[in-house]
Amino acid sequence: MISLLYSILLFLHPIHLSVSEINYSEKDKALQITSRIFLDDLELSIRNQRKQPDLDLLEPGAGLTTEQLISNYVLKNFAVKLDGKLQKLNFLGFEREDPAVICYIEIENVKKFKTIEVKNEVIMETHDDQSNLIHVTYKGPVKSLRLMRDKSSDVLTFESK
């Protein structure tokens, strides 16, 4: 019932939003990232990027896979710098959770950092009102950013401990 109501609300008033969580794992010495993106917006953006207006993201054909298309798009539009140094993102996979997809990304070999800069331009080329929320958990309470077309990256600072 709640899912149906949510779907009706989205139909009546579309929201252009993604939510990414970046969590530091002390045990793994890694930043673990989950990013939730509305599937229809993601498909439209990938269609536009590839100039393939009839592309079906879930059944792309032509030797392409959904994971390949999503991975290429997300890694092109999402970046993280730690203390000013661009980090290598490892796309681990995705899962579908209607009406969204959840992408799993990891940055390995992270010991400590003072600043994290996140750039997230996902869907921004498709929707002017796209907001990409970023929640970072590292050394204490969650810190958050709201990234938009006119400010698609921002920096958070953490105290040394």
N, C-alpha and C positions, 0 to 999 in steps of 0.2 A: 504494500500500500504506500509506504513512504517512498519507495523507488518510483512508483507511478506518479505520485504528487511531484517529486523532484523533476521527473521528465517533463511534466506539464508546465512547471514553472520555467524550466529552461527553454521550452518551446515558446512560451509567452514573453519571456524576457531573457534573451541570450546573455550569458556571462562569458567573457573572454578572459580566462584565468588559468594559470598553471600554478602548482604548489610543489616546491622542491625542498626536501629536508636533507641537510648535510650534517652527519653525526660523526664525531671522532671516536674511533675504537682504539682504546689504549692497548688492548690485548693484541689486535691485529696491526697496530701502528698504521692505520689507514683511515681515510675519510670515505664513509659509505654514504652514497647519495641515492635518494629515491625521488623521482620526479613524476608527478601526476599531471597528465595533459589530456584535454578532451579529445577523443578519437576523431570526431568530425572535423574539428579545427586542424588537427595534425594532418589528416588526410588531405584537406584542402590546401594546406601549406606545402605539402610534399608534391601534390599535383602541380601547383603553380611553379615551384622550384624546378621541377623536371619538365615543365611544359607538356604535361600529359593530362588533359582535363578529364579523361575517362578512367584514370587509374583507380583500381580498387585496392586500397592499402592492405586489406586482409587476404586478398587473393590476387596478387599483382601479375602473376604469369611472366612470360618472356624471360624465364630463368632468374627472376628476382625473388627475393624472400621478403616477407614483412619485416623481419628482424633487421635485415640488411638496409632496407629503406629507412626505418626508424633510427637505427644506429647512425647512419650517415647524416641524416638530418639533425639529430640531437647533438652529435659531436661537432657539427659545423656551427651550431647556434648557441652552444653552452661552453663556457670556459671558466677555469679557476686558476688564480694566481695566489701563491703563498709567499709572503714577504717579497712581493714583486716578481716572483719567478713563475712562469707559466707551467702548469702541471699536466702530466699525461693522464688522460681520462681513459679508463678501461670500461667499455660498455659490456656489462655482464649479461644483459637480457632484458626482457620485458614480459609483462602479463597484461591481459585484458581484464578490466574491471569496469563494465559498462556504467556510465557512458565515457569512461576514460581508459587510457593505458597507463601503466606504471612502469617506468624505466629504472633499471638498476645500474648504477655506475660506481666505480671505485677508483680512488687515488691511493696507490701503495707507497710504502716507505715514508710515511709522514711521522716525524718525531715530535717536533713542536714548531709553532709559528706565532708571530705577533699580529700579522695582518692577513686577512683573506679578502681577495677581490673576486667577486662573482659577476660574470657577464652572462645574461640569459636573454637571447633575442628570439626565443621560440615563439612562433605564431605572430610576432610583431610585424612582419612584412605583409601579413594577411589582414589583421584587424588593428585599426588605429587605437582602439581602447583596450588592447591586451595588457593585462597586469600579470607579472610573474613574481610570485611571493617566494622568498627564500628564508628558511629557518635554519640557523646554524647552532649546533650544540657542541661546545668546546669549552672546557674549563669553567663550568658554572651554568648560569641560567641561559636559556635560549635567547639568541639575538636574531632579529629579523630585518629583512629588506623588502621593499616593494620596488620592482623594476618595471619601467614602462618605456615606450618608444623613445621619448625624449631623454631618458636616463636608463640605458639598458645595462649599466654596470655600476657597482658601488663597492665600497670597502668597509669592512668591520675590523676593529682593533681589539685585541685581547691583551690583558696584562700578563707579564711574565710571572711564573710561579716556580 
